């Protein structure tokens, strides 16, 4: 493989990674905006709602489970909300967005901001 092809592949890879990060940021910020505006879940776009519910999954004893637990506590979510039944076939992008929500959402919304949420 020559240097020009390698450079072009690296540039494409960088653009792809930048796209993924940008998409994660958009999902995170839209999720925070929906919570701050007290929009009910029924009115959330599918990808945001799906990523949000994935972010709340707290199985096991990993650091991601702790972040999910912390997010649930911070938002003051109703436990009934955590039994969302439609988490089938999530994509890698959904998982990445969920990780981003777990990591950063609590800094973007007030304590108890999710207490209004209902399925």
C-alpha positions in Angstrom: 0.0 0.0 0.0 1.4 3.4 -0.9 1.7 6.4 1.4 -1.1 8.3 -0.5 -3.7 5.5 0.0 -2.7 5.1 3.7 -3.1 8.8 4.3 -6.5 8.8 2.6 -7.7 5.9 4.7 -6.5 7.6 7.8 -8.3 10.8 6.8 -11.5 8.8 6.2 -11.1 7.0 9.6 -10.6 10.4 11.4 -13.7 11.8 9.7 -15.7 8.7 10.7 -14.6 9.0 14.3 -15.4 12.8 14.3 -18.9 12.0 12.9 -19.5 9.4 15.7 -18.4 11.9 18.4 -20.5 14.6 16.9 -23.6 12.3 16.9 -23.0 11.2 20.5 -22.8 14.9 21.5 -26.1 15.7 19.7 -27.9 12.8 21.3 -26.6 13.8 24.8 -27.5 17.5 24.4 -30.9 16.7 22.9 -31.6 14.3 25.8 -30.6 17.0 28.4 -32.8 19.5 26.5 -35.8 17.2 26.5 -35.4 16.6 30.3 -34.9 20.2 31.1 -38.0 21.2 29.0 -40.0 18.4 30.8 -41.0 16.7 27.6 -42.7 13.4 28.2 -41.0 10.3 26.9 -43.8 9.5 24.4 -42.7 12.7 22.6 -39.0 11.9 22.5 -37.3 10.9 19.2 -36.7 7.1 19.1 -32.9 7.2 19.0 -32.7 9.5 22.0 -35.2 7.6 24.0 -33.5 4.3 23.2 -30.1 5.6 24.1 -31.5 7.1 27.3 -33.1 3.8 28.4 -29.9 1.8 27.6 -28.0 4.3 29.7 -30.2 3.4 32.7 -29.4 -0.3 32.6 -27.4 -1.1 35.8 -26.6 -4.8 35.5 -23.4 -6.1 37.2 -20.8 -4.3 39.2 -18.9 -2.4 36.5 -18.2 1.3 36.5 -20.9 1.7 33.8 -23.4 0.1 36.2 -22.4 2.6 38.9 -22.8 5.5 36.4 -26.3 4.2 35.5 -27.2 4.0 39.2 -25.8 7.5 39.8 -27.8 8.8 36.8 -31.0 7.2 38.0 -30.6 8.7 41.5 -29.7 12.1 40.2 -32.7 12.2 38.0 -35.0 10.8 40.7 -36.5 8.4 38.3 -39.5 6.2 39.0 -38.3 2.5 39.2 -41.2 1.6 36.9 -39.5 3.5 34.2 -36.5 1.2 34.3 -38.5 -1.8 33.1 -38.8 -0.3 29.6 -39.6 -3.4 27.5 -38.4 -2.4 24.0 -34.6 -2.6 24.2 -34.1 -5.0 21.4 -31.2 -5.1 18.9 -29.4 -1.9 20.0 -26.7 -0.8 17.6 -23.1 0.1 18.6 -24.0 3.7 18.1 -26.9 3.3 20.7 -24.4 1.8 23.2 -21.9 4.7 22.6 -24.6 7.3 23.1 -25.8 5.5 26.2 -22.2 5.6 27.6 -22.0 9.3 26.9 -25.4 9.9 28.6 -24.2 8.0 31.7 -21.0 9.9 31.8 -22.3 13.5 31.3 -26.0 13.9 31.7 -25.9 14.5 35.4 -23.8 17.6 34.8 -26.3 19.0 32.4 -29.6 18.7 34.3 -30.6 19.6 37.9 -31.0 17.1 40.7 -34.4 15.5 40.4 -34.9 16.8 36.8 -36.3 13.5 35.6 -38.9 13.0 38.3 -41.7 14.0 36.0 -40.9 11.3 33.4 -43.5 8.6 32.7 -43.7 5.9 30.1 
